[in-house]
Amino acid sequence: MKRLGLTTFSIRFPWIIIGLAVALTIIFGAQFPKVSFDNDPENMLAEDEYIRVFHNEVKTRFNLYDFVIIGIVNEEHEDGIFNVETLGRIDALTRELISLRQNADGKPEVIRNGEPFVPTLESASAWNRALAKVFGNDVNRLFAEDGSSAIIAPEIISPSVVDNIKQADRGQLAIEYLMEAAPATREEALGIRSDAMNNPLYKGTLVSEDGKAIALYIPIVEKTYSYNVANLVEKLTEDWDGADNVYITGQPVAQDTFGVEMLVQMATSAPLAGLVIFLLLFFFFRRLSLIIAPMLVAIIAVIATMGLLIGLGFDVHIMSSMIAIFLMPISVADSVHILSEFFDSYHQFRDKAKTIRHVVGHLFMPMLYTSLTTIAGFASLATTPIPPVRVFGLHVAFGVGLAWLLTMTFVPAYIMLFVRTKSLEGVCRVQEQESCEAPTSRLDRTLHWLGGFSYKRWKLILGLTLIIIAMSIVGISKIKVNDNPVKWFTQNHRIRVADAVLNDHFGGTYAAYLTLKPERIEIPTCAERVEMMRNAAIERFSKSLPEASAIFLQILDETNTKFQLLENADIDRCFVDLVGQAEGLDEQVSGAWSELGDAINYLEPDGLTYAKLTAAIADMGDEATRIIFTTRMADFQKLAGADLQSRALDIVDEYVALSFKDFLFEARANAGAPAFKTPEMLTYVDRLQRFLQEVPIVGKSSSAVDALKKANYELNYSTDTPTERNADFYSIPPTPSAVAQVFTQLEGMKKKDSLFHLITKDYNEVNIWIQLKSGDNTDMQAVVDEVEAWMAENPAPVELNVGWAGLTYLNVVWQDKMVAGMLNSLLGSFVVVLIMMMVLFRSPLFGLLAMIPLTVTITFIYGLIGLVGKDYDMPVAVLSSLTLGLSVDFAIHFLERSRELTKKFGSWKDAIGHMFQEPAMAISRNAIIISIGFMPLLFAPLVPYKTVGFFLATIMAASWMATLFILAALITGLQKYLFNNNNSTED
Amino acid sequence: MNKLIIAALLIGSAATASAELTVDEIVNKANQAAYYAGDDGRAEVEMNIIDKSGSTRTRRFTLLRMNTEGGSQKFYVYFKEPADLYKQVFLVWKEVAEGKEDSRWMWLPALNLKRSIAPGDKRTSFVGSDFVYEDVSGRNLREDTHELVETTDTQYVVKNTPTQPGDVEFSYYTVRIDKDTFLPRKAEYFDKNGKLYRTVEATKIETTQGFPTVIESVVKDLNTGGSTVNTFSNIEYNIDLKENIFTERFLRRPPREVTR
């Protein structure tokens, strides 16, 4: 028999098979040391994915970094966080982080109290240290290859190093850090509070509005440093006692921590699941020597698959870390079928080789097909647009294939070599089990009863199934596709706690960036500029200087005509041309006044009298001008010194204020102003931000407009003006030039270029930093939708190109892709499996029937997810492929045996009793082993593992019921169509 | 001071030539050459601020300088370009006497606003460029201890260590000074981890009215990849500036010396 070729060979030459298996394990196992890990959800998207490329462009354009967020909360002190001691600690911590460097031993070192200090970064727990060692996770890895710090010190956001612009003594304007030095007194501490609260960029971001918390944002070179930076901060703040609580969060930390803990899970959960499976197998089969085989199959399959993955150079990603967990039940399932049969059939032959041949001959087709369908289910993941899922799917498929091969060869070889004939002597038949052991007999009795029930009450079962399907469809309609990497941690995980505490105090720890730039940057042509100037000139000059105004307009028109003749005329040329003529015009109109003013200006104010002043201007300007001047000065002749001088200059200024040259410069600045130097566009951003403030999930938004308004206010602030007048300056300056001059102050702050995180250097693009209180994809999507709707209703003055970036937004994108991708791959593999079933059973009807349990199971599981409100996230999506693979297995075994037994006993009525003996027993054992085997996952600190554990159990239970009840009931209902010719299976 | 003496002694013993200068003499001469040429002076400056990606922002301004008593100086900076900064003015009174602080004013014409700025950190960016105020007006010699670390055929190499390390972002900087002109040619700043992160270099020098003068200087920020190039033109010395130009009155109404 051809199908037995492999097995026969294995029985004959078991040592060769064992040898090959050992060699395989060693070869693949040897790849393990090359392992590298990747816990970046960003890699869920291909590197050339548009949004990822855009995200990185935005990061580069605005110099944005990934942050480790350190929240320091003091709920107890009457001044909250703003007390001398806590601020001192924060200042010291900031300086320590800035000073991070590598010492002579290559260890991280900071400067504490002026002395080098080497913190102990290794975990106090030996177990954690050992794990870190195994996974090559070096906590001292805080430096790039050239020895530079992982922390981008100049970009740290902390009260000690962020700019503050404020009023100082004697009407001076001070530009300094918010906390230049740690405060020494309560007054100083409270002064820092009031400065921080008065800065819109800091309130809700750097300091909490309730004054109880401060957040430090530590930018890091690469996300992969975040776990170590978080660890460093924990160690540096270890000795903080009392009411100061330190919380560390931020998406990179969450991701990195997840990665590290994922490894711990890989190292604990999977072996633990293996152990439980082992114990269950032992419980069912009571032969240690027998059940070692399936365990070895699982272990070899896992080692080979992971070895292949590592050997091919793939990183172990969140997805691939689950390979072991997925492979284990599948590989065990195959061998359990063989074992179960072997166990039940041995008594017939009393010979290992014969029994094996019998069993394999029996199970070859169903096992081949169950494996092929599982392979199809996982391989279909290769069609998804998400690289780690593709890698995962293909490798699991490989592992399943290998497990099948091992089951066909290694298990027989193992039985031949290591299972002593003597130990099999006491093996019971299923029918005789009552006399052998109680627990299995209960299962047996139950199964027997179930068989009867399925046969007699098939209509009821099908009716109930329809009801369940209907309810599930309702559930499916309620499914919420959502994910949030922080929610991958359990509720009391420190990351979740930190996340909750900090989002309670601050505007939100989830960042999204909304970038706006004009769709087209249009540089006005010379003609357009002249037109703009013309209109502005009429407004400015026509009333006060009608004659000169007319001349000026004429000059403009001439220039226009001249430049219209030239193609591609240099725009600045038309301006330069005009300046000379405007100067001439100014000379005509107010030249005399300028001369007068200049002369007065250069006078020494000390000892200046009216007489000296008139003497100095005696031959300046022209007669007429001097007469007007002296007339207007008549009332001020008593003044002297600087007062006299400024009075005189004020009068002169009235006449020279209307300068055509100045007008030209102004017009040029206005016409050439980039989008976000124009008050109209900035006002639009301001309005958008005010709208964002109304969106509930948005904690805060920050933009260059906030900085601009604050700077404008502080620049214009005067102690001599009433508060309301000062408050009026909390606004966008009225002209592009005024905007530019305020922005220039911000460009030259102490922390250089911090403005350019919010606006590009050419002022053509702004970045609105939106802080969300939740990282749920649905919440992020809601914000995007709200903004889109608002912008549709409130169009900007010029058409805008709107972009979204930030890790929170990136998650939305890959989530969308994943859902669509998974759905496609599920549908694809469904069709493939259906065709395989039709081929296997040589019957379309049987083929369709085989699809029923998995269809019901998937519908039910998705319905359940929808009904209980569990988010449809990454682990759930991947589980559907597993469902497809496992549920169809049960159906294949069940249908194949049904057909066989019906043929043997003549009718389904007679066969069903037997169906619910060995075949049902094998299916039930499988279901129980897998569902209970993965219970340990429920205790994992990571939610995706819990989800997998829970759903594996549910899938098993549902598939088991769907197979034993629904399939049996359907066969009963359809028996006359199914079994009217009985010779279709054997060839 | 002890350090200086020791440094001087070391140099003295190492030097073979008889008329070697002490490190203090070298830094004093360099300071004079770089910042005090003539009694006063004027220059047109084109400043190109170039970022990592190569995009450039250009600023043009006229600079007036006048030496006053005791090594103090006054500066008047008048902006011409870009158009939106037209007529903006910075006025600085630099004080070198111990315990006295600089005074700074600015005039923002589009806001019709004159503001006095508190004497703060002199190592903040000069109008958003990679130059800091101290590069423009000179760092007070008293703020560092100086050590002559190398003498080549053409240059002295002086290492400067701040006396108040907490006030500045560097741990020390070295300056290469030309032996013939005493002009500092290249300053290299090292951060607290001893890594070179910033250089200021005099890339072109010409002699004007007998004064060796830097006509192009480049500062590079190695951390950000940005750089700023200052090009000086129309340089004049000893133009007999009146001191009252450097007063608040001339903020709103710029002097002829800068407008023409």
Chai-1 contact restraints between the chains, C-beta under 6 A:
chainA,res_idxA,chainB,res_idxB,connection_type,confidence,min_distance_angstrom,max_distance_angstrom,comment,restraint_id
A,S99,B,K192,contact,1.0,0.0,6.0,A-B,restraint_1
A,R101,B,N193,contact,1.0,0.0,6.0,A-B,restraint_2
A,A168,B,A118,contact,1.0,0.0,6.0,A-B,restraint_3
A,Q172,B,S116,contact,1.0,0.0,6.0,A-B,restraint_4
A,Q172,B,A118,contact,1.0,0.0,6.0,A-B,restraint_5
A,L173,B,R115,contact,1.0,0.0,6.0,A-B,restraint_6
A,L173,B,I117,contact,1.0,0.0,6.0,A-B,restraint_7
A,A174,B,A118,contact,1.0,0.0,6.0,A-B,restraint_8
A,I175,B,G120,contact,1.0,0.0,6.0,A-B,restraint_9
A,E176,B,G120,contact,1.0,0.0,6.0,A-B,restraint_10
A,N601,B,R253,contact,1.0,0.0,6.0,A-B,restraint_11
A,E604,B,N244,contact,1.0,0.0,6.0,A-B,restraint_12
A,F665,B,A83,contact,1.0,0.0,6.0,A-B,restraint_13
A,F665,B,Y86,contact,1.0,0.0,6.0,A-B,restraint_14
A,R668,B,A83,contact,1.0,0.0,6.0,A-B,restraint_15
A,A669,B,A83,contact,1.0,0.0,6.0,A-B,restraint_16
A,A669,B,D84,contact,1.0,0.0,6.0,A-B,restraint_17
A,T735,B,A110,contact,1.0,0.0,6.0,A-B,restraint_18
A,S737,B,D84,contact,1.0,0.0,6.0,A-B,restraint_19
A,S737,B,A110,contact,1.0,0.0,6.0,A-B,restraint_20
A,A738,B,A110,contact,1.0,0.0,6.0,A-B,restraint_21
A,A738,B,L111,contact,1.0,0.0,6.0,A-B,restraint_22
A,A740,B,D84,contact,1.0,0.0,6.0,A-B,restraint_23
A,Q741,B,L108,contact,1.0,0.0,6.0,A-B,restraint_24
A,Q741,B,A110,contact,1.0,0.0,6.0,A-B,restraint_25
A,E747,B,G128,contact,1.0,0.0,6.0,A-B,restraint_26
A,G748,B,S125,contact,1.0,0.0,6.0,A-B,restraint_27
A,G748,B,V127,contact,1.0,0.0,6.0,A-B,restraint_28
A,G748,B,G128,contact,1.0,0.0,6.0,A-B,restraint_29
A,K750,B,D121,contact,1.0,0.0,6.0,A-B,restraint_30
A,K750,B,T124,contact,1.0,0.0,6.0,A-B,restraint_31
A,K752,B,S125,contact,1.0,0.0,6.0,A-B,restraint_32
